[in-house]
Amino acid sequence: MRRLRVCLSLGSLVLGCPLLLAGSGCACARIAPPPSSPPTADAALARMHATFACGNAVQAGAKIDHFGQQGRVRGDLLLFAARPARIRMDVVSPFGVALATLTTDGDRFALADLRDKRFFVGPASACNIARLTTVPVPGHVLVDLLRGEAPVLKHAPEATTIAWSTDGFWVLDIPSTREAREQIRLAPRPEDWALPWDRQRMRVLDVHVEQRGYVLYHAELGDHAVAPTAGPREDPDNLAPPLPPSGPACDAEIPRKIHVEVPDPEADVRFQYQQLSWNPPLPEGTFDQLPQPGMRVEHVSCDRAP
């Protein structure tokens, strides 16, 4: 009886025991698929894209914990991430002092190292963005993950497959060009479980991308929850009209924990969101910056693609 109670408790936390297969030894060891299931992998992807269509951008205060060639670094982070590939990350000390700022508008990259008074500029390549995050993934990939959505490789719909895992999620296998392959794990939100598949909102749980047997990146997403939509930004001097949010009201969930790993070079970064909102106002210059007086400007590029 004790074992059964523990299993039921765990199952209820995940999806609810009425959805579980019986006769498995442990009542919550296997989870049955939803009553209504996407007919194809691309149908499931369409539901994922529809879920996040309202989320143009996120603004967050977060903890960042990253490990790379320079060792392990932890800190506080203020970030903006906006589709398709715009990013701003401000690393601050526990005392509120700015230590570094990364910006990219999708084309141009800049990183201000305020401790060493160095200012790096160059193309918005994956390895330039990794100068702060440590993980060399393209900007559009990072923006999608920070929003809670899976980036999707170009593919032929007829080549994809979808299968249910009794751990409680859909496994999408997506072959792409140049011998690349992607696996995405999706699950309906618990409150949408009994809805027709074309009305279910999706959670992204895991994304794995490899090419020619080499893992490009692996991302795990967890602690999903809804986030408020930001309001307009008021001009404190009332000299300009309020700046509106960067998108509509959005009810999509965002994972509070995002872990991205790249095997070569061995690096990983963890984001743990604390304050979070959808579609913040984006003032001009959010994704651009200029060097401060006294900073040494260095042009940087990368020869190695991730």
C-alpha positions as protocol buffer text, in pm:
chain_id: "A"
residue {
  index: 1
  type: MET
  ca { x: 0 y: 0 z: 0 }
}
residue {
  index: 2
  type: ARG
  ca { x: 285 y: 239 z: 79 }
}
residue {
  index: 3
  type: ARG
  ca { x: 441 y: 181 z: -264 }
}
residue {
  index: 4
  type: LEU
  ca { x: 108 y: 243 z: -436 }
}
residue {
  index: 5
  type: ARG
  ca { x: 52 y: 568 z: -244 }
}
residue {
  index: 6
  type: VAL
  ca { x: 397 y: 699 z: -342 }
}
residue {
  index: 7
  type: CYS
  ca { x: 338 y: 611 z: -708 }
}
residue {
  index: 8
  type: LEU
  ca { x: 1 y: 778 z: -712 }
}
residue {
  index: 9
  type: SER
  ca { x: 147 y: 1091 z: -559 }
}
residue {
  index: 10
  type: LEU
  ca { x: 422 y: 1110 z: -821 }
}
residue {
  index: 11
  type: GLY
  ca { x: 180 y: 1045 z: -1103 }
}
residue {
  index: 12
  type: SER
  ca { x: -54 y: 1317 z: -984 }
}
residue {
  index: 13
  type: LEU
  ca { x: 232 y: 1564 z: -989 }
}
residue {
  index: 14
  type: VAL
  ca { x: 309 y: 1481 z: -1351 }
}
residue {
  index: 15
  type: LEU
  ca { x: -18 y: 1436 z: -1534 }
}
residue {
  index: 16
  type: GLY
  ca { x: -278 y: 1281 z: -1307 }
}
residue {
  index: 17
  type: CYS
  ca { x: -334 y: 914 z: -1232 }
}
residue {
  index: 18
  type: PRO
  ca { x: -660 y: 876 z: -1427 }
}
residue {
  index: 19
  type: LEU
  ca { x: -442 y: 893 z: -1739 }
}
residue {
  index: 20
  type: LEU
  ca { x: -216 y: 605 z: -1638 }
}
residue {
  index: 21
  type: LEU
  ca { x: -205 y: 253 z: -1764 }
}
residue {
  index: 22
  type: ALA
  ca { x: -317 y: -7 z: -1517 }
}
residue {
  index: 23
  type: GLY
  ca { x: -156 y: -341 z: -1446 }
}
residue {
  index: 24
  type: SER
  ca { x: 203 y: -215 z: -1460 }
}
residue {
  index: 25
  type: GLY
  ca { x: 312 y: -319 z: -1111 }
}
residue {
  index: 26
  type: CYS
  ca { x: 337 y: 44 z: -1006 }
}
residue {
  index: 27
  type: ALA
  ca { x: 14 y: 233 z: -1085 }
}
residue {
  index: 28
  type: CYS
  ca { x: 206 y: 534 z: -1211 }
}
residue {
  index: 29
  type: ALA
  ca { x: 495 y: 361 z: -1385 }
}
residue {
  index: 30
  type: ARG
  ca { x: 346 y: 400 z: -1733 }
}
residue {
  index: 31
  type: ILE
  ca { x: 145 y: 687 z: -1873 }
}
residue {
  index: 32
  type: ALA
  ca { x: -109 y: 635 z: -2150 }
}
residue {
  index: 33
  type: PRO
  ca { x: -121 y: 882 z: -2442 }
}
residue {
  index: 34
  type: PRO
  ca { x: -385 y: 1156 z: -2447 }
}
residue {
  index: 35
  type: PRO
  ca { x: -729 y: 1053 z: -2575 }
}
residue {
  index: 36
  type: SER
  ca { x: -673 y: 1270 z: -2883 }
}
residue {
  index: 37
  type: SER
  ca { x: -329 y: 1250 z: -3046 }
}
residue {
  index: 38
  type: PRO
  ca { x: -158 y: 1452 z: -3322 }
}
residue {
  index: 39
  type: PRO
  ca { x: -165 y: 1244 z: -3640 }
}
residue {
  index: 40
  type: THR
  ca { x: 187 y: 1341 z: -3750 }
}
residue {
  index: 41
  type: ALA
  ca { x: 504 y: 1495 z: -3612 }
}
residue {
  index: 42
  type: ASP
  ca { x: 441 y: 1812 z: -3813 }
}
residue {
  index: 43
  type: ALA
  ca { x: 91 y: 1836 z: -3663 }
}
residue {
  index: 44
  type: ALA
  ca { x: 249 y: 1828 z: -3316 }
}
residue {
  index: 45
  type: LEU
  ca { x: 503 y: 2091 z: -3426 }
}
residue {
  index: 46
  type: ALA
  ca { x: 220 y: 2308 z: -3553 }
}
residue {
  index: 47
  type: ARG
  ca { x: 58 y: 2292 z: -3208 }
}
residue {
  index: 48
  type: MET
  ca { x: 389 y: 2390 z: -3049 }
}
residue {
  index: 49
  type: HIS
  ca { x: 427 y: 2689 z: -3283 }
}
residue {
  index: 50
  type: ALA
  ca { x: 67 y: 2792 z: -3219 }
}
residue {
  index: 51
  type: THR
  ca { x: 125 y: 2773 z: -2842 }
}
residue {
  index: 52
  type: PHE
  ca { x: 414 y: 3021 z: -2861 }
}
residue {
  index: 53
  type: ALA
  ca { x: 285 y: 3243 z: -3142 }
}
residue {
  index: 54
  type: CYS
  ca { x: 179 y: 3508 z: -2889 }
}
residue {
  index: 55
  type: GLY
  ca { x: 526 y: 3524 z: -2729 }
}
residue {
  index: 56
  type: ASN
  ca { x: 736 y: 3769 z: -2928 }
}
residue {
  index: 57
  type: ALA
  ca { x: 984 y: 3841 z: -2649 }
}
residue {
  index: 58
  type: VAL
  ca { x: 1066 y: 3769 z: -2285 }
}
residue {
  index: 59
  type: GLN
  ca { x: 1220 y: 3981 z: -2014 }
}
residue {
  index: 60
  type: ALA
  ca { x: 1365 y: 3809 z: -1710 }
}
residue {
  index: 61
  type: GLY
  ca { x: 1576 y: 3833 z: -1403 }
}
residue {
  index: 62
  type: ALA
  ca { x: 1762 y: 3506 z: -1367 }
}
residue {
  index: 63
  type: LYS
  ca { x: 2045 y: 3315 z: -1212 }
}
residue {
  index: 64
  type: ILE
  ca { x: 2306 y: 3201 z: -1462 }
}
residue {
  index: 65
  type: ASP
  ca { x: 2546 y: 2916 z: -1396 }
}
residue {
  index: 66
  type: HIS
  ca { x: 2783 y: 2838 z: -1681 }
}
residue {
  index: 67
  type: PHE
  ca { x: 3084 y: 2616 z: -1731 }
}
residue {
  index: 68
  type: GLY
  ca { x: 3336 y: 2641 z: -2013 }
}
residue {
  index: 69
  type: GLN
  ca { x: 3702 y: 2670 z: -2095 }
}
residue {
  index: 70
  type: GLN
  ca { x: 3736 y: 2955 z: -1844 }
}
residue {
  index: 71
  type: GLY
  ca { x: 3591 y: 2744 z: -1564 }
}
residue {
  index: 72
  type: ARG
  ca { x: 3262 y: 2779 z: -1380 }
}
residue {
  index: 73
  type: VAL
  ca { x: 3094 y: 3116 z: -1334 }
}
residue {
  index: 74
  type: ARG
  ca { x: 2775 y: 3197 z: -1147 }
}
residue {
  index: 75
  type: GLY
  ca { x: 2592 y: 3525 z: -1134 }
}
residue {
  index: 76
  type: ASP
  ca { x: 2276 y: 3727 z: -1164 }
}
residue {
  index: 77
  type: LEU
  ca { x: 2143 y: 3806 z: -1508 }
}
residue {
  index: 78
  type: LEU
  ca { x: 1899 y: 4053 z: -1657 }
}
residue {
  index: 79
  type: LEU
  ca { x: 1793 y: 3949 z: -2006 }
}
residue {
  index: 80
  type: PHE
  ca { x: 1576 y: 4034 z: -2302 }
}
residue {
  index: 81
  type: ALA
  ca { x: 1526 y: 3779 z: -2578 }
}
residue {
  index: 82
  type: ALA
  ca { x: 1313 y: 3864 z: -2882 }
}
residue {
  index: 83
  type: ARG
  ca { x: 1237 y: 3680 z: -3203 }
}
residue {
  index: 84
  type: PRO
  ca { x: 1402 y: 3599 z: -3427 }
}
residue {
  index: 85
  type: ALA
  ca { x: 1752 y: 3642 z: -3282 }
}
residue {
  index: 86
  type: ARG
  ca { x: 1775 y: 3955 z: -3066 }
}
residue {
  index: 87
  type: ILE
  ca { x: 1938 y: 3919 z: -2725 }
}
residue {
  index: 88
  type: ARG
  ca { x: 2052 y: 4141 z: -2441 }
}
residue {
  index: 89
  type: MET
  ca { x: 2216 y: 3997 z: -2132 }
}
residue {
  index: 90
  type: ASP
  ca { x: 2346 y: 4207 z: -1843 }
}
residue {
  index: 91
  type: VAL
  ca { x: 2550 y: 4019 z: -1583 }
}
residue {
  index: 92
  type: VAL
  ca { x: 2545 y: 4192 z: -1245 }
}
residue {
  index: 93
  type: SER
  ca { x: 2726 y: 4126 z: -919 }
}
residue {
  index: 94
  type: PRO
  ca { x: 2542 y: 4038 z: -595 }
}
residue {
  index: 95
  type: PHE
  ca { x: 2582 y: 4410 z: -509 }
}
residue {
  index: 96
  type: GLY
  ca { x: 2405 y: 4523 z: -826 }
}
residue {
  index: 97
  type: VAL
  ca { x: 2718 y: 4629 z: -1013 }
}
residue {
  index: 98
  type: ALA
  ca { x: 2717 y: 4562 z: -1388 }
}
residue {
  index: 99
  type: LEU
  ca { x: 2998 y: 4324 z: -1487 }
}
residue {
  index: 100
  type: ALA
  ca { x: 2930 y: 4254 z: -1854 }
}
residue {
  index: 101
  type: THR
  ca { x: 2670 y: 4329 z: -2121 }
}
residue {
  index: 102
  type: LEU
  ca { x: 2607 y: 4125 z: -2435 }
}
residue {
  index: 103
  type: THR
  ca { x: 2388 y: 4256 z: -2716 }
}
residue {
  index: 104
  type: THR
  ca { x: 2298 y: 4126 z: -3060 }
}
residue {
  index: 105
  type: ASP
  ca { x: 2035 y: 4239 z: -3308 }
}
residue {
  index: 106
  type: GLY
  ca { x: 2074 y: 3918 z: -3506 }
}
residue {
  index: 107
  type: ASP
  ca { x: 2347 y: 4060 z: -3728 }
}
residue {
  index: 108
  type: ARG
  ca { x: 2584 y: 4256 z: -3506 }
}
residue {
  index: 109
  type: PHE
  ca { x: 2736 y: 4140 z: -3179 }
}
residue {
  index: 110
  type: ALA
  ca { x: 2883 y: 4344 z: -2895 }
}
residue {
  index: 111
  type: LEU
  ca { x: 3014 y: 4244 z: -2553 }
}
residue {
  index: 112
  type: ALA
  ca { x: 3124 y: 4498 z: -2295 }
}
residue {
  index: 113
  type: ASP
  ca { x: 3356 y: 4351 z: -2032 }
}
residue {
  index: 114
  type: LEU
  ca { x: 3326 y: 4620 z: -1769 }
}
residue {
  index: 115
  type: ARG
  ca { x: 3584 y: 4465 z: -1538 }
}
residue {
  index: 116
  type: ASP
  ca { x: 3867 y: 4458 z: -1793 }
}
residue {
  index: 117
  type: LYS
  ca { x: 3737 y: 4758 z: -1991 }
}
residue {
  index: 118
  type: ARG
  ca { x: 3732 y: 4562 z: -2316 }
}
residue {
  index: 119
  type: PHE
  ca { x: 3464 y: 4597 z: -2583 }
}
residue {
  index: 120
  type: PHE
  ca { x: 3426 y: 4314 z: -2834 }
}
residue {
  index: 121
  type: VAL
  ca { x: 3242 y: 4367 z: -3162 }
}
residue {
  index: 122
  type: GLY
  ca { x: 3181 y: 4138 z: -3457 }
}
residue {
  index: 123
  type: PRO
  ca { x: 2921 y: 3927 z: -3634 }
}
residue {
  index: 124
  type: ALA
  ca { x: 2641 y: 3769 z: -3432 }
}
residue {
  index: 125
  type: SER
  ca { x: 2790 y: 3422 z: -3469 }
}
residue {
  index: 126
  type: ALA
  ca { x: 2734 y: 3133 z: -3230 }
}
residue {
  index: 127
  type: CYS
  ca { x: 3086 y: 3140 z: -3096 }
}
residue {
  index: 128
  type: ASN
  ca { x: 3077 y: 3515 z: -3034 }
}
residue {
  index: 129
  type: ILE
  ca { x: 2757 y: 3477 z: -2829 }
}
residue {
  index: 130
  type: ALA
  ca { x: 2936 y: 3198 z: -2641 }
}
residue {
  index: 131
  type: ARG
  ca { x: 3187 y: 3453 z: -2511 }
}
residue {
  index: 132
  type: LEU
  ca { x: 2929 y: 3516 z: -2239 }
}
residue {
  index: 133
  type: THR
  ca { x: 2705 y: 3209 z: -2237 }
}
residue {
  index: 134
  type: THR
  ca { x: 2994 y: 2959 z: -2300 }
}
residue {
  index: 135
  type: VAL
  ca { x: 2769 y: 2747 z: -2529 }
}
residue {
  index: 136
  type: PRO
  ca { x: 2815 y: 2808 z: -2904 }
}
residue {
  index: 137
  type: VAL
  ca { x: 2459 y: 2792 z: -3034 }
}
residue {
  index: 138
  type: PRO
  ca { x: 2314 y: 3033 z: -3293 }
}
residue {
  index: 139
  type: GLY
  ca { x: 2123 y: 3334 z: -3168 }
}
residue {
  index: 140
  type: HIS
  ca { x: 1786 y: 3218 z: -3304 }
}
residue {
  index: 141
  type: VAL
  ca { x: 1830 y: 2883 z: -3128 }
}
residue {
  index: 142
  type: LEU
  ca { x: 1906 y: 3052 z: -2796 }
}
residue {
  index: 143
  type: VAL
  ca { x: 1612 y: 3293 z: -2831 }
}
residue {
  index: 144
  type: ASP
  ca { x: 1370 y: 3009 z: -2900 }
}
residue {
  index: 145
  type: LEU
  ca { x: 1495 y: 2810 z: -2602 }
}
residue {
  index: 146
  type: LEU
  ca { x: 1480 y: 3111 z: -2370 }
}
residue {
  index: 147
  type: ARG
  ca { x: 1115 y: 3155 z: -2478 }
}
residue {
  index: 148
  type: GLY
  ca { x: 1046 y: 2785 z: -2411 }
}
residue {
  index: 149
  type: GLU
  ca { x: 1003 y: 2682 z: -2775 }
}
residue {
  index: 150
  type: ALA
  ca { x: 1205 y: 2423 z: -2967 }
}
residue {
  index: 151
  type: PRO
  ca { x: 1404 y: 2541 z: -3269 }
}
residue {
  index: 152
  type: VAL
  ca { x: 1319 y: 2311 z: -3559 }
}
residue {
  index: 153
  type: LEU
  ca { x: 1557 y: 2197 z: -3833 }
}
residue {
  index: 154
  type: LYS
  ca { x: 1449 y: 2225 z: -4195 }
}
residue {
  index: 155
  type: HIS
  ca { x: 1296 y: 1894 z: -4293 }
}
residue {
  index: 156
  type: ALA
  ca { x: 1062 y: 1705 z: -4521 }
}
residue {
  index: 157
  type: PRO
  ca { x: 734 y: 1644 z: -4333 }
}
residue {
  index: 158
  type: GLU
  ca { x: 700 y: 1291 z: -4468 }
}
residue {
  index: 159
  type: ALA
  ca { x: 1038 y: 1193 z: -4317 }
}
residue {
  index: 160
  type: THR
  ca { x: 944 y: 1278 z: -3957 }
}
residue {
  index: 161
  type: THR
  ca { x: 804 y: 1037 z: -3702 }
}
residue {
  index: 162
  type: ILE
  ca { x: 612 y: 1072 z: -3377 }
}
residue {
  index: 163
  type: ALA
  ca { x: 583 y: 815 z: -3100 }
}
residue {
  index: 164
  type: TRP
  ca { x: 440 y: 820 z: -2749 }
}
residue {
  index: 165
  type: SER
  ca { x: 672 y: 752 z: -2456 }
}
residue {
  index: 166
  type: THR
  ca { x: 507 y: 595 z: -2153 }
}
residue {
  index: 167
  type: ASP
  ca { x: 715 y: 840 z: -1947 }
}
residue {
  index: 168
  type: GLY
  ca { x: 452 y: 1094 z: -2052 }
}
residue {
  index: 169
  type: PHE
  ca { x: 555 y: 1279 z: -2368 }
}
residue {
  index: 170
  type: TRP
  ca { x: 566 y: 1267 z: -2746 }
}
residue {
  index: 171
  type: VAL
  ca { x: 902 y: 1192 z: -2909 }
}
residue {
  index: 172
  type: LEU
  ca { x: 943 y: 1363 z: -3245 }
}
residue {
  index: 173
  type: ASP
  ca { x: 1226 y: 1244 z: -3468 }
}
residue {
  index: 174
  type: ILE
  ca { x: 1319 y: 1494 z: -3741 }
}
residue {
  index: 175
  type: PRO
  ca { x: 1581 y: 1406 z: -4006 }
}
residue {
  index: 176
  type: SER
  ca { x: 1729 y: 1709 z: -4182 }
}
residue {
  index: 177
  type: THR
  ca { x: 1983 y: 1794 z: -4448 }
}
residue {
  index: 178
  type: ARG
  ca { x: 2359 y: 1736 z: -4419 }
}
residue {
  index: 179
  type: GLU
  ca { x: 2302 y: 1426 z: -4207 }
}
residue {
  index: 180
  type: ALA
  ca { x: 2156 y: 1627 z: -3920 }
}
residue {
  index: 181
  type: ARG
  ca { x: 1884 y: 1492 z: -3695 }
}
residue {
  index: 182
  type: GLU
  ca { x: 1673 y: 1643 z: -3419 }
}
residue {
  index: 183
  type: GLN
  ca { x: 1468 y: 1486 z: -3143 }
}
residue {
  index: 184
  type: ILE
  ca { x: 1207 y: 1693 z: -2959 }
}
residue {
  index: 185
  type: ARG
  ca { x: 1002 y: 1585 z: -2658 }
}
residue {
  index: 186
  type: LEU
  ca { x: 663 y: 1752 z: -2625 }
}
residue {
  index: 187
  type: ALA
  ca { x: 375 y: 1708 z: -2382 }
}
residue {
  index: 188
  type: PRO
  ca { x: 32 y: 1870 z: -2365 }
}
residue {
  index: 189
  type: ARG
  ca { x: -27 y: 2101 z: -2073 }
}
residue {
  index: 190
  type: PRO
  ca { x: -207 y: 1899 z: -1802 }
}
residue {
  index: 191
  type: GLU
  ca { x: -524 y: 2108 z: -1823 }
}
residue {
  index: 192
  type: ASP
  ca { x: -539 y: 2043 z: -2200 }
}
residue {
  index: 193
  type: TRP
  ca { x: -494 y: 1667 z: -2176 }
}
residue {
  index: 194
  type: ALA
  ca { x: -853 y: 1573 z: -2260 }
}
residue {
  index: 195
  type: LEU
  ca { x: -897 y: 1833 z: -2534 }
}
residue {
  index: 196
  type: PRO
  ca { x: -889 y: 1749 z: -2905 }
}
residue {
  index: 197
  type: TRP
  ca { x: -526 y: 1744 z: -3019 }
}
residue {
  index: 198
  type: ASP
  ca { x: -569 y: 2056 z: -3235 }
}
residue {
  index: 199
  type: ARG
  ca { x: -661 y: 2260 z: -2925 }
}
residue {
  index: 200
  type: GLN
  ca { x: -385 y: 2135 z: -2696 }
}
residue {
  index: 201
  type: ARG
  ca { x: -108 y: 2372 z: -2587 }
}
residue {
  index: 202
  type: MET
  ca { x: 234 y: 2212 z: -2578 }
}
residue {
  index: 203
  type: ARG
  ca { x: 526 y: 2208 z: -2337 }
}
residue {
  index: 204
  type: VAL
  ca { x: 876 y: 2156 z: -2472 }
}
residue {
  index: 205
  type: LEU
  ca { x: 1068 y: 1924 z: -2241 }
}
residue {
  index: 206
  type: ASP
  ca { x: 1384 y: 1835 z: -2430 }
}
residue {
  index: 207
  type: VAL
  ca { x: 1567 y: 1917 z: -2756 }
}
residue {
  index: 208
  type: HIS
  ca { x: 1858 y: 1713 z: -2894 }
}
residue {
  index: 209
  type: VAL
  ca { x: 2035 y: 1799 z: -3220 }
}
residue {
  index: 210
  type: GLU
  ca { x: 2320 y: 1606 z: -3378 }
}
residue {
  index: 211
  type: GLN
  ca { x: 2500 y: 1593 z: -3711 }
}
residue {
  index: 212
  type: ARG
  ca { x: 2692 y: 1295 z: -3846 }
}
residue {
  index: 213
  type: GLY
  ca { x: 2675 y: 1140 z: -3500 }
}
residue {
  index: 214
  type: TYR
  ca { x: 2816 y: 1452 z: -3332 }
}
residue {
  index: 215
  type: VAL
  ca { x: 2591 y: 1626 z: -3078 }
}
residue {
  index: 216
  type: LEU
  ca { x: 2554 y: 1995 z: -3163 }
}
residue {
  index: 217
  type: TYR
  ca { x: 2355 y: 2079 z: -2851 }
}
residue {
  index: 218
  type: HIS
  ca { x: 2115 y: 1932 z: -2598 }
}
residue {
  index: 219
  type: ALA
  ca { x: 1862 y: 2137 z: -2401 }
}
residue {
  index: 220
  type: GLU
  ca { x: 1642 y: 2038 z: -2109 }
}
residue {
  index: 221
  type: LEU
  ca { x: 1350 y: 2258 z: -2006 }
}
residue {
  index: 222
  type: GLY
  ca { x: 1157 y: 2225 z: -1680 }
}
residue {
  index: 223
  type: ASP
  ca { x: 939 y: 2392 z: -1416 }
}
residue {
  index: 224
  type: HIS
  ca { x: 689 y: 2521 z: -1672 }
}
residue {
  index: 225
  type: ALA
  ca { x: 443 y: 2788 z: -1563 }
}
residue {
  index: 226
  type: VAL
  ca { x: 251 y: 3077 z: -1712 }
}
residue {
  index: 227
  type: ALA
  ca { x: 401 y: 3426 z: -1700 }
}
residue {
  index: 228
  type: PRO
  ca { x: 233 y: 3767 z: -1701 }
}
residue {
  index: 229
  type: THR
  ca { x: 235 y: 3992 z: -2006 }
}
residue {
  index: 230
  type: ALA
  ca { x: 424 y: 4316 z: -1951 }
}
residue {
  index: 231
  type: GLY
  ca { x: 241 y: 4647 z: -1947 }
}
residue {
  index: 232
  type: PRO
  ca { x: 341 y: 4964 z: -2131 }
}
residue {
  index: 233
  type: ARG
  ca { x: 654 y: 5150 z: -2030 }
}
residue {
  index: 234
  type: GLU
  ca { x: 580 y: 5497 z: -1899 }
}
residue {
  index: 235
  type: ASP
  ca { x: 805 y: 5795 z: -1960 }
}
residue {
  index: 236
  type: PRO
  ca { x: 895 y: 5920 z: -1609 }
}
residue {
  index: 237
  type: ASP
  ca { x: 907 y: 6278 z: -1739 }
}
residue {
  index: 238
  type: ASN
  ca { x: 580 y: 6245 z: -1936 }
}
residue {
  index: 239
  type: LEU
  ca { x: 756 y: 6383 z: -2243 }
}
residue {
  index: 240
  type: ALA
  ca { x: 671 y: 6087 z: -2466 }
}
residue {
  index: 241
  type: PRO
  ca { x: 372 y: 5857 z: -2493 }
}
residue {
  index: 242
  type: PRO
  ca { x: 393 y: 5520 z: -2316 }
}
residue {
  index: 243
  type: LEU
  ca { x: 590 y: 5256 z: -2505 }
}
residue {
  index: 244
  type: PRO
  ca { x: 355 y: 4962 z: -2570 }
}
residue {
  index: 245
  type: PRO
  ca { x: 438 y: 4596 z: -2510 }
}
residue {
  index: 246
  type: SER
  ca { x: 622 y: 4418 z: -2791 }
}
residue {
  index: 247
  type: GLY
  ca { x: 339 y: 4171 z: -2848 }
}
residue {
  index: 248
  type: PRO
  ca { x: -14 y: 4072 z: -2746 }
}
residue {
  index: 249
  type: ALA
  ca { x: -130 y: 3924 z: -2419 }
}
residue {
  index: 250
  type: CYS
  ca { x: 25 y: 3577 z: -2397 }
}
residue {
  index: 251
  type: ASP
  ca { x: -82 y: 3274 z: -2197 }
}
residue {
  index: 252
  type: ALA
  ca { x: 201 y: 3041 z: -2307 }
}
residue {
  index: 253
  type: GLU
  ca { x: 398 y: 2870 z: -2033 }
}
residue {
  index: 254
  type: ILE
  ca { x: 770 y: 2939 z: -1994 }
}
residue {
  index: 255
  type: PRO
  ca { x: 1011 y: 2691 z: -1834 }
}
residue {
  index: 256
  type: ARG
  ca { x: 1175 y: 2839 z: -1526 }
}
residue {
  index: 257
  type: LYS
  ca { x: 1479 y: 2614 z: -1569 }
}
residue {
  index: 258
  type: ILE
  ca { x: 1670 y: 2585 z: -1897 }
}
residue {
  index: 259
  type: HIS
  ca { x: 1989 y: 2379 z: -1929 }
}
residue {
  index: 260
  type: VAL
  ca { x: 2186 y: 2386 z: -2255 }
}
residue {
  index: 261
  type: GLU
  ca { x: 2488 y: 2162 z: -2314 }
}
residue {
  index: 262
  type: VAL
  ca { x: 2744 y: 2151 z: -2595 }
}
residue {
  index: 263
  type: PRO
  ca { x: 2990 y: 1858 z: -2584 }
}
residue {
  index: 264
  type: ASP
  ca { x: 3267 y: 2016 z: -2794 }
}
residue {
  index: 265
  type: PRO
  ca { x: 3392 y: 2244 z: -2664 }
}
residue {
  index: 266
  type: GLU
  ca { x: 3270 y: 2101 z: -2334 }
}
residue {
  index: 267
  type: ALA
  ca { x: 3040 y: 2369 z: -2198 }
}
residue {
  index: 268
  type: ASP
  ca { x: 2698 y: 2416 z: -2048 }
}
residue {
  index: 269
  type: VAL
  ca { x: 2482 y: 2696 z: -1919 }
}
residue {
  index: 270
  type: ARG
  ca { x: 2184 y: 2692 z: -1684 }
}
residue {
  index: 271
  type: PHE
  ca { x: 1926 y: 2968 z: -1663 }
}
residue {
  index: 272
  type: GLN
  ca { x: 1691 y: 2979 z: -1367 }
}
residue {
  index: 273
  type: TYR
  ca { x: 1428 y: 3246 z: -1410 }
}
residue {
  index: 274
  type: GLN
  ca { x: 1310 y: 3443 z: -1109 }
}
residue {
  index: 275
  type: GLN
  ca { x: 1116 y: 3744 z: -1241 }
}
residue {
  index: 276
  type: LEU
  ca { x: 965 y: 3695 z: -1583 }
}
residue {
  index: 277
  type: SER
  ca { x: 723 y: 3859 z: -1827 }
}
residue {
  index: 278
  type: TRP
  ca { x: 609 y: 3815 z: -2185 }
}
residue {
  index: 279
  type: ASN
  ca { x: 638 y: 4083 z: -2452 }
}
residue {
  index: 280
  type: PRO
  ca { x: 811 y: 4364 z: -2265 }
}
residue {
  index: 281
  type: PRO
  ca { x: 836 y: 4708 z: -2426 }
}
residue {
  index: 282
  type: LEU
  ca { x: 1163 y: 4724 z: -2620 }
}
residue {
  index: 283
  type: PRO
  ca { x: 1309 y: 5075 z: -2627 }
}
residue {
  index: 284
  type: GLU
  ca { x: 1532 y: 5172 z: -2916 }
}
residue {
  index: 285
  type: GLY
  ca { x: 1886 y: 5055 z: -2845 }
}
residue {
  index: 286
  type: THR
  ca { x: 1788 y: 4755 z: -2631 }
}
residue {
  index: 287
  type: PHE
  ca { x: 1988 y: 4523 z: -2857 }
}
residue {
  index: 288
  type: ASP
  ca { x: 2273 y: 4761 z: -2938 }
}
residue {
  index: 289
  type: GLN
  ca { x: 2545 y: 4931 z: -2734 }
}
residue {
  index: 290
  type: LEU
  ca { x: 2848 y: 5157 z: -2770 }
}
residue {
  index: 291
  type: PRO
  ca { x: 3181 y: 5131 z: -2586 }
}
residue {
  index: 292
  type: GLN
  ca { x: 3220 y: 5339 z: -2276 }
}
residue {
  index: 293
  type: PRO
  ca { x: 3506 y: 5592 z: -2263 }
}
residue {
  index: 294
  type: GLY
  ca { x: 3838 y: 5423 z: -2194 }
}
residue {
  index: 295
  type: MET
  ca { x: 3734 y: 5083 z: -2327 }
}
residue {
  index: 296
  type: ARG
  ca { x: 3962 y: 4900 z: -2570 }
}
residue {
  index: 297
  type: VAL
  ca { x: 3763 y: 4799 z: -2879 }
}
residue {
  index: 298
  type: GLU
  ca { x: 3846 y: 4459 z: -3028 }
}
residue {
  index: 299
  type: HIS
  ca { x: 3700 y: 4313 z: -3346 }
}
residue {
  index: 300
  type: VAL
  ca { x: 3638 y: 3939 z: -3308 }
}
residue {
  index: 301
  type: SER
  ca { x: 3522 y: 3664 z: -3540 }
}
residue {
  index: 302
  type: CYS
  ca { x: 3509 y: 3287 z: -3537 }
}
residue {
  index: 303
  type: ASP
  ca { x: 3630 y: 3040 z: -3794 }
}
residue {
  index: 304
  type: ARG
  ca { x: 3459 y: 2736 z: -3643 }
}
residue {
  index: 305
  type: ALA
  ca { x: 3085 y: 2683 z: -3687 }
}
residue {
  index: 306
  type: PRO
  ca { x: 2904 y: 2498 z: -3403 }
}
